Amino acid sequence: MKNTMSHNVTVYSTPTCPYCVLAKDYLKGKGVAFKDVNVASDHTAAREMVMKSGQMGVPVIDIDGNILVGFQPEAFDSLLDLK
């Protein structure tokens, strides 16, 4: 398995979003370090998320500049070189 610490991962989420919880729990379970950004309370980050993704929905996951919208474990694994 590749060292997941070498990846830059940001999860844009809200506290009430069940898919955000799934995505963060999945990444934690794989040992992936990530920055968790609460876009419900950080309006600057919310604008940044929309600029990156073109979406207002969460979660938005930025893995090394690759933008994913929603809980996509197969895509996470692929971009993070996980199995």
C-alpha positions in Angstrom: 0.0 0.0 0.0 1.3 3.5 -0.8 1.9 5.9 2.0 -1.4 7.8 2.2 0.4 10.7 4.1 1.9 11.8 0.8 -1.6 12.8 -0.5 -3.2 16.2 0.0 -6.9 15.4 0.9 -9.6 17.9 1.9 -13.2 17.0 2.7 -15.7 19.8 2.4 -18.6 18.7 4.5 -21.4 19.7 6.9 -22.2 18.2 10.3 -25.7 17.0 9.3 -24.7 15.2 6.0 -24.8 11.4 6.3 -22.7 11.0 3.1 -20.1 13.3 4.6 -19.9 11.1 7.7 -19.5 8.0 5.4 -16.8 9.6 3.4 -14.8 10.7 6.4 -15.3 7.4 8.3 -14.1 5.5 5.1 -11.0 7.6 4.8 -10.2 7.3 8.5 -10.7 3.6 8.3 -8.1 3.4 5.5 -5.6 5.5 7.5 -5.9 8.5 5.2 -5.1 11.9 6.8 -7.4 14.7 5.6 -8.4 18.2 6.3 -12.1 18.4 7.3 -13.7 21.7 6.3 -17.1 22.5 7.7 -18.7 24.6 4.9 -21.8 25.2 7.1 -19.8 27.5 9.3 -17.0 28.6 7.0 -18.5 30.6 4.2 -15.2 31.4 2.6 -14.5 27.6 2.3 -18.0 27.1 1.0 -17.3 29.5 -1.9 -14.0 27.8 -2.5 -15.8 24.4 -2.6 -18.3 25.7 -5.2 -15.5 27.2 -7.3 -13.6 23.9 -7.3 -16.6 21.6 -7.9 -19.3 23.7 -9.5 -21.6 22.0 -6.9 -23.3 23.2 -3.8 -23.9 19.7 -2.4 -21.6 17.9 0.0 -19.4 16.1 0.5 -16.8 17.4 -2.0 -13.5 15.6 -1.7 -10.3 17.1 -3.1 -7.6 14.5 -3.5 -4.4 16.0 -4.9 -6.5 18.5 -7.0 -8.9 15.8 -8.2 -12.4 16.8 -7.3 -15.0 14.2 -6.3 -18.6 14.9 -5.3 -20.3 12.4 -3.1 -19.3 9.2 -1.4 -17.2 7.4 -4.0 -15.1 4.7 -2.2 -13.8 3.2 -5.5 -12.6 6.6 -6.7 -11.0 7.3 -3.3 -9.1 4.0 -3.5 -8.0 4.7 -7.1 -6.7 8.2 -6.4 -5.1 7.2 -3.2 -3.5 4.0 -4.5 -5.4 1.9 -1.9 -6.7 -1.6 -2.3 
